[in-house]
Amino acid sequence: MKEVRAFIKTASLTELEKAQQLVTDAISKYTQQQKAKQEVLDLLKEKGLTLEDLQDTSADKRTKVKAKYRIEVDGEIIEWTGRGRRPKAFENVDLQKHLA
């Protein structure tokens, strides 16, 4: 606000008129946006929706990959897709014998 006051004190008439037009345009745009937001919210309310209904809830779009290998170690079943690092349970093991 201090900058605005300093500008007003030093500006010429044409600069002040340009600034006035910029402020008027900004106020008009802000008012239009607020009206549009309210219209959208009213329409959502009328249709029984919320903003959360419009948001995509599935953030993780990757698909699950089926396990390709399965081994039982100490009564625990360990599965591996064959992607990424090989789990310790599958080290030094013939993978052909443990196909899922």
N, C-alpha and C positions, 0 to 999 in steps of 0.2 A: 504494500500500500504506500510505503514511503516513496518507492520509485514512481508511482503514478502521480503523487503530489509534486514530486520534483519535475516530472515531465510537464505537468500542467503549468507550472510556474515559468518554464523556459520555452514552451512550444509556441509556434506561430498559430494564427487563426486557421490556416489551411491544415496544419498538422492536427489541431484540436478537432476540426470537422472530420478528418479521416479517422481519428481515434474514436470519435462519437459513432461514426458509421460502423466501425469494427465491433464496438461494444453492442450496438443495436443488433447487428447480425448475429453475434454470439448469443445474445439473450433470446432472439427468435429461434435459433437452432436448438438451444437448450430446451425451450418451451415445447417445440415440436417433438423432440426426443422423449420428453417426459410424458407428453400426451400419447405418443405411440406406445411407450412402455405400459401405460395404464390400459390402453386398448387391448394389448396382448394379454395382460394379466386378467382383465375382465373376460376375454374370450376363453382363456384357460379355465377360469372359475366356472363359466357358463357350461363348458364341456365336461367339467368334473375332473380336470387334470391339474397337476402341480408341476413346478419347474423340474422336480426330480424325475417325473415321468418322461420328460423330454431328453434327459441326459442318458448317454450310452453307459450302461452299467457294466458291460463286458469290457473291462480295460485290457485284459489279456486275450488277444485275438489268436494266439498260437493254439494249434490243435494238439491234443494229447496223442502221443505215439505209443502204440502197444509194445509191451515188453517182448523182446525177441528171445531173451535167455532167462532161464529160471533155475535157481540152485537152492538147495536146502543146506543150511549150515547151523549146527547146534539147535535144530528144531525150528529155526527161523527161515522163512522163505525170502530169498533176495532175488529181485528181478532187475534186469538191465535191458535197455532198448538197443544197445549196441552203439549208441552215440555217446560222445564225450569220453571222459577218462574211464578206464576199466576199473570197476570196483575191486577191492582187495579180495573179495570172495571169489572172483573170477580169475585171479592171477594163477598162472601155471595150471590152467584147467582147459581141457579140450572142449571148446564151445559147441562143437557138433553134438556132443552128448547131452547138452543142457538146453537145447532149443525148446522154446515154450510152445 
